[in-house]
Amino acid sequence: MSMKTILAAAVMATLAATVHTAPANAQATRTWVGGMGDDGNPCSRSSPCRKFAGAMSKTAVGGEVNCIDSGGFGALNITKSINIYCEGVAAGVLAAGTTGVTVNAPGAVVVLRGLDIEGSGTGVNGISFIDANELHVENCVIRDFRAGTANGILFAPSATSKLFVSDTVI
């Protein structure tokens, strides 16, 4: 081999090693949950996750989780800006003996649309708001929270937090 060939091969190897690729943990801007999904899936439209928590872990900040069909998608703990859109299906969050949705995401904007949050008579809070910039609850049903001092929405904001509730039955 000539010196030019060896030098060219070395340069090419160096360039190939520095080419930027997407990190293995890159998150999607839109993910999906479905009644027959699996949290081991990538949460794509064709391979949805089963639970909101699984989809949220694969959704980028400010992204959205959508429901493909009806199902019970589990309680969730929101720690970042996210939109959960599930209109036109029964998007169940069963919260017997616990809280359905906890929002503790300083500076975030959270939108919950089309959820059916069920406390089964023993639920503590349908939605427990600890911290975020804004929480929007739209077209949701929050019901049957009766444990102790239960609340449909427990809103304990900082001085600048905002709560918007529209077309929702509590």
DAPE-V809128 format. One record per backbone hydrogen bond with DSSP energy under -1.0 kcal/mol. NH is the residue of the N-H (numbers start at 1). CO is the residue of the C=O. E is the energy in kcal/mol with one decimal. If there is no record, write none. Layout:
BEGIN
nh = (NH;NH)
co = (CO;CO)
e = (E;E)
END
This chain:
BEGIN
nh = (6;7;8;9;10;11;12;13;14;15;16;17;18;26;28;31;32;33;34;37;38;41;43;44;49;52;55;56;57;58;59;60;62;63;64;65;66;67;68;71;73;76;78;83;84;85;86;91;92;92;93;95;98;100;101;102;103;104;105;108;110;111;112;113;114;116;117;118;119;121;122;123;124;126;127;128;129;130;131;133;134;135;136;137;138;139;141;142;143;147;151;154;156;162;164;166;169)
co = (2;3;4;5;6;7;8;9;10;11;12;13;14;23;58;64;43;66;49;34;48;38;47;47;32;73;51;52;53;55;56;28;81;60;29;83;31;85;33;90;92;100;102;63;111;65;113;89;71;90;116;118;95;125;126;76;128;78;131;105;134;82;136;84;138;91;141;93;143;144;119;119;98;151;152;101;154;103;103;108;108;162;110;164;112;166;115;169;117;123;124;127;129;133;135;137;140)
e = (-2.0;-2.5;-2.6;-2.3;-2.1;-2.3;-2.5;-2.3;-2.1;-2.6;-2.6;-1.6;-1.0;-1.8;-2.2;-2.6;-2.1;-2.3;-2.3;-2.1;-2.1;-2.3;-1.3;-1.2;-2.6;-2.9;-1.9;-3.2;-1.7;-1.2;-1.3;-3.3;-3.4;-2.5;-2.5;-2.8;-2.5;-1.2;-2.9;-2.5;-2.9;-2.3;-3.5;-2.0;-3.1;-2.6;-2.4;-1.0;-2.7;-1.2;-2.3;-3.4;-1.6;-2.2;-1.9;-2.4;-2.7;-2.8;-3.5;-2.5;-2.4;-2.1;-3.1;-2.9;-2.1;-2.6;-3.1;-2.3;-2.7;-2.5;-1.6;-1.2;-2.7;-2.2;-1.8;-3.1;-3.4;-3.1;-1.6;-2.0;-2.0;-2.1;-2.9;-3.1;-3.0;-2.1;-2.5;-2.9;-2.5;-1.9;-1.4;-3.2;-1.8;-1.9;-2.9;-2.6;-2.3)
END
